[in-house]
Amino acid sequence: MSRVCELTGKGPMSGNNVSHANNKTRRRFLPNLNDVTLQSEALGRGIKLRISASALRSVDHRGGLDRFLAKAKDTELSADALKVKKEIAKALVAQA
């Protein structure tokens, strides 16, 4: 299982642990990933995703999964999220 957010593409970063004696050793900063089920209004069902906590706040801020995916760049989304984005777009066209 990769440690990458499915909505924002956020992944591990590297840096240093710095001791009191200023010794530096390499370390990894991992994103805060959570398994969540987000409800899609257009599809009428829940979508399971593995996203970071900051992405979850962004989804809430934009007003839900449908609106977040409408503005999201295709290059940042995972294959599953991209498939959901296309399904939502088709459902919205069918409703209109």
C-alpha positions in Angstrom: 0.0 0.0 0.0 1.6 3.3 -1.1 1.7 6.2 1.3 0.2 8.8 -1.2 -3.0 10.7 -0.8 -5.5 9.8 -3.5 -6.9 13.3 -3.9 -3.9 15.6 -3.5 -0.9 13.4 -4.4 0.8 14.2 -1.1 3.5 11.7 -0.3 6.5 11.1 2.0 9.2 13.8 2.4 12.7 13.3 3.7 14.6 15.4 6.2 16.9 15.2 9.2 16.6 14.4 12.9 18.8 16.9 14.6 20.1 16.0 18.1 21.1 18.4 20.9 24.7 17.9 19.8 23.7 18.9 16.2 24.2 15.4 14.9 22.0 14.8 11.8 20.5 11.5 10.7 18.1 11.0 7.8 14.4 10.5 8.5 11.0 10.4 6.6 8.0 12.6 7.2 4.9 10.5 6.3 1.6 12.1 5.4 -1.3 11.7 7.9 -3.4 9.3 5.8 -6.9 8.1 6.8 -9.3 5.6 5.3 -12.6 7.5 4.8 -15.9 7.0 3.0 -17.0 10.2 1.3 -20.6 10.7 0.1 -21.2 11.7 -3.5 -24.4 13.7 -4.0 -24.4 13.1 -7.8 -23.9 9.3 -7.6 -25.9 8.8 -4.4 -23.4 6.5 -2.8 -20.3 6.5 -0.7 -16.7 6.4 -2.1 -13.9 4.8 -0.1 -10.6 6.7 -0.4 -7.3 6.9 1.5 -6.6 10.6 1.9 -4.6 12.9 4.1 -6.2 14.9 6.9 -5.5 18.2 5.1 -7.3 16.8 2.0 -10.3 15.9 4.1 -10.4 19.5 5.4 -10.2 20.8 1.8 -13.1 18.6 0.8 -15.2 20.0 3.6 -14.1 23.6 2.7 -15.1 23.2 -0.9 -18.5 21.8 -0.1 -18.2 18.0 -0.6 -16.5 15.4 -2.8 -18.3 16.4 -6.0 -17.2 20.1 -5.9 -13.6 19.1 -4.8 -13.2 16.7 -7.7 -14.6 19.2 -10.2 -11.8 21.6 -9.4 -9.0 19.0 -8.9 -6.3 18.6 -11.4 -6.3 15.2 -13.1 -2.5 14.8 -12.7 -2.8 14.9 -8.8 -5.6 12.3 -8.6 -5.1 8.6 -8.3 -6.6 6.2 -10.9 -9.6 5.4 -8.6 -10.3 9.1 -7.9 -10.0 9.9 -11.6 -12.6 7.2 -12.4 -14.9 8.6 -9.7 -14.5 12.1 -11.1 -15.6 10.9 -14.6 -18.6 9.1 -13.1 -19.7 12.2 -11.3 -19.3 14.3 -14.5 -21.5 11.8 -16.4 -24.1 11.8 -13.6 -24.3 15.6 -13.5 -24.7 15.8 -17.3 -27.5 13.2 -17.2 -29.3 15.1 -14.4 -29.2 18.4 -16.4 
